[in-house]
Amino acid sequence: MWEKLSRMNSCYAGMDCELAEICSREIGTPRSRNFSRRFSASEIIVKQLNLEKKLNGHDGCVNAVEFNSTGDLLVSGSDDCKVILWDWARNSERFSYPSGHLDNIFQTKIMPFTNDQKIVTSAADGKVRLGQVLDDGRVVAKMLGEHQGSVHELAVEPGSPHILYSCGEDGLVQHFDLRNSSAIKLFYCTSFAERSKQPPKVVGLNAIVNDPRNPNYFALGGSDEYARLYDLRNCGGGAFSTSNRVLDTFCPHHLIQTNNFHITGLAFSNSSELLVTYSDELIYLFQKNMGLGPSPLTVSSENLLRKLKRPQVYSGHRNSATVKGVNFFGSNSEYVVSGSDCGHIYIWKKKGAVLVKLMVGDRNVVNHIEPHPHLPILATCGIEKNVKIWTPMACDVPPLPDDIEQIMESNRQGREDHSRVTLTPDVIMHVLRLQRRQASAFTERRYSAGDIGSDEDNEWEAQNLEFLDGNVSFEEDSTEYSSDCNIS
């Protein structure tokens, strides 16, 4: 027996190291304590990703999806203003409830260390809301705060069951502590302006993300070309303070002072690298030493830029029709993932930016890709009314599609020409609604302190969602609504 195992191990020596570990594990002789991490990052495993199931339950485009900290549950939000908590492995709803939002949900997050009983959401109506699941099965909804314009993203402080942040198209960054009754308005993000020119303008924000290695650091991205890094400890001067809070800025050299491109998504890696995706441009990976400093206009000369390292670039996709995110994939952020207007899911190796996987993720547009926290599994959503789960279930390692060059060339031409994407009526209506809201938000961007809603609005609302006979009864201001709900 041992002689046979020895011969098998000798055979494995010539294999790919991850495949050899898998084979060794099958016969009970794992080679490394880090097997799980290396398995998840194996290129063979990534190339075997395939569509396993679709989670159907929404009645509109799905814009938000996220796993809980253990990865056994998944929460999603949609244009139908409904929140669904999924037992995704069983392809079933744990429960669903009307969020109380009046417009498309853009972000859903399960607060960590809350037994999956606190779900925070943000939406196109400018509201940030909390859904509290009670022990008796009811869900009580609360408005935490609001913005003047859409709120595309929330950021939860790493490891905290209480602290989160929001950013909106009004340029406001807010801090929430679920133990308190009101939000703290930290500051308005403003443009960089030379002294001799016009005063700075408010930058509408699309993305906010915390550094997992340092919860005091967070980054913002929005309606100009600069990703901004902040230290929370320097943000205590109040919303209308004029002090410069920016710690560092990041921007590809060719986009500095262009004013034609904006950021739609950000992500931090496990080692604090910053990933930035631009509308109708590309994706860039910045190391910490690639920053332009707190005042990027002072380093815009060619001599100074020549001394700075250039970021890694990821290309082939197109990001134009919707506000797309970007993410890392793998236990040590070994891969970069993004959706595209062409309906494909792109997976590149982080190091070298080689495209290793291309999958059809939507008939129209893939908006968001969410990695499982521990396993080589992806959840994706887009214009279609479902959430898709991707697992390494393919029996072989399929090559990249035969028409990959045509797909990428079409995306490249679209980026360079800023031409319209060929869209279905559903996508056109979705995009027109977003553009209408964005236009409204930008016209309201010149405001005074009196334009900002008072904290008195941030009170518990009378919203009780009772699970009775498979239905949710929804009460708000003595007006009753009902929505189907599956309980398991």
N, C-alpha and C positions, 0 to 999 in steps of 0.2 A: 504493500500500500504506500509506504513512504517513498519507495523507489519511483512509483507512478507519479506521486505528487512532485517529486524532485524533477522528473522529466517534464511535467507540465510547466513548472516554474521556469525551467530552462527555455521552454518554448515562448513563454510570456516575455522573456528578457528582450526579445527582438521586436515586441509590439510597442505601440504607443503606450506611454507610461500609465495613462488613465485607464485604457482598456485592460492593461495587464493587472491593474489593481482591482478592476471589476471582476476579472476572471479569478484572481486569487481569493477575493471575498466570497465568490460562489462556492469554493471548496474549503472555506473556513480558515484561510491564511492571509488576512489583510496585511498589507505591507506598511500602512501608515495610519497614524491616528487622525490625520487630516483628510481621510478618505472622502468624507462628505463634502468638504470644501472643494477638493480637487475634482471630484465627480461633477459637481454643479458647474464648474468652470471649464469642463472638458469641451473642446471644439467639436468632437464627435457627438456629444450629447446635444449641444446647441444646434448642430446641423440636422438632428433627428426630431426637432420640434415640429409638431403637427397639430392641427385643430382636433381637439378631443370632444368638446361639447359647446353648445350655445345655451346661455341662460336667458330665457324668454320671460318677460314679465312687464316690461315698460311699453308705453304707448307713444314714445317719441324718441328722438335721437338721444343716445346715451353719451354724456359728456364727462362723467366722473366715475372712477372705479378705484377701489383701494382695498388691499388685504388688511386684516387686523395683525397685531404683532406676532401672533403664533402662526398665522397663515391658514387657519382652518375656516375662517369666515371672510366674506367679501361684501363690501357695501358699494352701492351704485346710485347715481342720481341722473336725472333725465330732463328733457324738455317738458315731460308730463308733470313735473314738480313733485314726483313721488320718489321716496327713498326706499330701497329694498336691501335687506340684509340676507345674504345668500349662504347656505351651506353648499358651497360650490361643488364639493366632491360628490355629493348626492344629487346634484342638479335640482335643488329645491330651495324655496324661499323659507327662511327662518321666520321673517315677518316683513311687512311693508306698511308704510304710513304716508299720508300726504304731509309734506314738509311744512306747509304754511307759506312757502315762497309763492310769489305771484308771477314768476317768470322762470326761465330755464335755469336749472341747477348746474353749476360749473364745478363745484368741489364737494366731495364727501370724505370725511375722515372719522375713524373710530379712535377716540381718545385712549391712550395706553393705560394699563393698570386700572381700568374701570369695569372689568368683567364684561366688556363689550356693551355696556349699558349707556354710554354717552356718545352720541354721533353729532358732529358739527358739520354744517353745510354753508355754502355761499352760493349766490345766484346773480342773474342779470337784473333782479329787482334792487340790487344794492344792499341786501340784508345778509347778515351773518346770524345763523340760528343754531340752537342746540336742541336735539331730541333726547330726552331722558327716559330710558326704559325702566319702569318701576317693577318691583317684585311681583305685583299682582297682574302683570302683563300689559298694563296701560303704558302709553307713551305720552309724556307731557312735553310740549314744545315751548321754547322760549326764544325771543329775539335778543341776541347779545349786543348787537350794534348795527350801524348802517353806514353806507357811503352814498355819495352823489354820483351814481354810475355803477356799472357792473363790477362785481367782485369775482375775479377769475380764480384766485388761489388763496388758500390758507396754509399756514405753516405751524406745526405743533412742535413745541420745544422738546428735543429728544429726551425720552424717558419720563416726561412730566404728564400726570393725569389732569393737570389744571391749566397749563399755560399754552396759549396759541396766539398767532398774529394773523392779521388780514391786510391785504393791499387792494386798492381799487383804482378804477379809471379816473377817479378824482385826484389821484396822487397821494392820498392819505394812507399812512401806515398806523394801524391800531394794535394795541396790546390787550389781551383778554386774560383774566384770571377767573376761572369758573367758580371760585369761592367768593368772588365779589359781585356786586350788582351792576357795575357799570364798566365800560371800556375806557382805556386810557388812549387818547389821541397822541401818538408819539411825535410825528412830524409829517410835513408834506414834502414829497420828493420834487426837487426843482432842477432845471437845466443848468448847465455850466455856461456862464456868459462872461465876456470880457467887460472890463470896467467902463470902457468908452461906448459900449453898445447898450441895447435895451436891457432892462432888468430881467432876471431869470423867470422862466415860465414853469408852471407846474407840469411834471412829467406823469402822464397816465400810466398806471402800473398794471402789468399782466402777470407777474411772477414774483414769488417770495419763497425763499428756501433757507433752512437753518443748516449750519455746518455741523455734521454729526460728531465731530471731534471737539468742538468748542461751542456750546449752546449760546454763548454771548455773541457769536458772529452770525450774521444773516446777510443774504444778498437779495437785491431787487433788480428787476428788469422791466422795461416798458416801452414807451413811445419814442425813445431815442436810441442811439446806438451803443450806449454805455451800460454795462453791468456794474452795479455799485455794491461794494462790501461795506457793512456797517458793524460797529461794536455797540451792542445794546447799552453798555455802560456809559456811552457818550450821547445817548438819545433822551436825556431827561429834561431838556430845556422847554418842552411844551410844543404843541403843534405849530405855532406861528413863530418859533424862534428862528432867527436868521443865522445862527452859528452853523459853520460847516461841519456836518457830522460824518461825512464820507471818509472811510478809512482807506479805501483803495478803489480803483476803477479798472475795468478790463474791456478791451475792444480790439478787434483785428485792425492792424495798421491801416489797411486800405479803406476802412469804414469811418475812421476818425473825422469828425466834422463834415460828414456827408449829408446828414439830415434826411436821408431817403429810406432808411431801414430801421426796423424796430425789433425788439426782443419779445418773443412769445413764451419762452420757457427756459428754466434754469434747473440745474441739479448739481449737488455736491457728491463727490465720490467718498469712499471710506478714508481716503488720504487727503481730503480737503481740496481736491482739484475741482475746478468750476467748469461745468458744461453749459454752453449758451447756444440756443437756437434762434435764428433770425427769420423774420417773415421775408419770403422771396429771396433768401440768401442761403447760407450754409450753417453747419454746426461746428462749433469751435471748443476745444478743450484747453483751458488755461491752468498752468501751474501757478503756485503762489508767487513765484518770482517774476511773473510776466505782467504785473500790474503797472498801470500808468501813474499811480499815485492819486491823491485826493483831488488834484486839479489837472485833468488830462489835457487841457488846452495848452498848458505850458510845456508839454513834451511832444508837440505835434510836428516839430521840425524833423527833417530827414536825418540829420546827424544823431539826434537823440533816439529816434525810432530804430536806427540801424543797430544800436547797441542792445536793444531788447530782443529776447527770443520770440519766435513766432509760434502761435498755438498750433496744435494738431487740428486738421480739417477733415470733416466727414461730409461726403457729398453723394449725390445720386437721387435723393428724394426731392420733393417739393413741398414747401410750407407756405401756403398763400391763402387758401379758402377759409380756414378757421384758425383759432388761437390754439396752436399745438404745443404740447409739452415735449420734453426730452428726458431720457433717463439712462441710468446705468443698469447693467444686468450682470449677475455673477456674485459669488460670495465676497469677492474682493474687487468688485467693479471692473471686471475684465472686459466687459463689452459695453457698447453704446447702442441704444435702441431708440427708434423714432417711427412715428407714423408718417403718412404722406398723402398728398392730394390724389395720387394715382391709385389709392386704395391698398397699397402694399405696406408691410411691416419690414423695416430695415434693421439688420443687426450687423454691426461692424465690430471687429476687434479693436479695443481701445488703443492698444499699442500698434501703430502702423496704419490704422484706419482701413484695414482690408475688409471688404464686405464678405461675410461668411454665410449669411442667410437672407433670403428674400421670400416673403410669404404674402399671399393675397389675404388681406384682413378685413376688407369691406368692399361692397360694390361701388362705393363712392369715395369716402375719405376716412382714414384712420386718425382719430383725434388724440387718443391717449393710450399709453402702454404702461402697465403696472407690473413690475416683477414680484414674484413670491418672495417673502423675506428669507426663506431658508432653502428652497428647492428650485431646480431649473424649470420653472413654470411661469408663464406669462398670462395676464388678463388684459384684453384689449377692448376698446369701444370706439364707436364712430357714428356715422350718419344712420346706420341700421339700428333697429330698435332692440338690440340684444347685446349681451356681454359674451365675448368668446374666450375660452380657456385653451391654452396651448401647452402641451406636454411632450416630452421626448418619446413618443410612441411609434415613430416610423420604424419599420423593420430594416430599412437600409439607410444609407446616407445619400439623400438625393442631391444632385448637382444644382447649381443656380439655374434659373429658367433660361430657355434658349433665347427668349426675346429680351433678355436683361439689358442689352445695349440699346435697343430701341426705347425701352421704358425710361432708362436714365437719360438718354439723349432728348427725349420729349420733355422730361422734367427740366433739363438744363436750358433748353430753348425757351421754355415757359418762364424760367427765372430771369433769363437775360432780356427777354422781350417784355416782361411783366404782362404777358398776355393772359387772357381769361382761360380758366380751366374749364374743360368740357364737363358740365354739371347736369345732374338730373333735376327735375322740378323740386324734389324734396331738399336737395342741397341748396338750390337757389333761394328758396324761401328761408331756409335756416340762415344763410349768409346775409340776406337782406335784413332779417330781423336784427342780427348782430350789428351790422353796419348802421342801422337806424339808431340803435341804442348808443353806439360809440359816437356817432355824430352829435347826438343830444348831449352826451356827457362832455364832449370837447367844447361845445358852445357854452356850457355852464362852467368852464374851467376857471374863469375869472370871477372870484368870489371874495367875500369878506368873512370875518369871523362870525357874523350873524347868520350867514348862510348855512352854517353847520348845525345839524340837529343836536339838541341838548341831550344830556345823559338821562333826563327824566323819561325818555322814550324807552330806555332799556329796562323795562319791567317785565315780570312774568305775565305772559298772555294766557287767557283762559282757553287753553287748547288741551283737551283730554281725548286720547285715542284709546277706546276700549275695545279689546278683542272679544267679540261676541259672535258665536256661530260662524266663524270664518270671515267676519266683516269687521271693518274698523269704523267706529262712529267718531266723527270729527266735529268738535264744537269750538267755535270762536265767536265771541261777541253775540251769543245766543243764536247764531246761524249754524245749522247742522248740514254736514256733508257726509257722504259715505264713499268708501272705497274698498274693493275686494282685498282680502289679505289671506295668505296661507300661513298657518301656524303648524310647526312640527315640534 
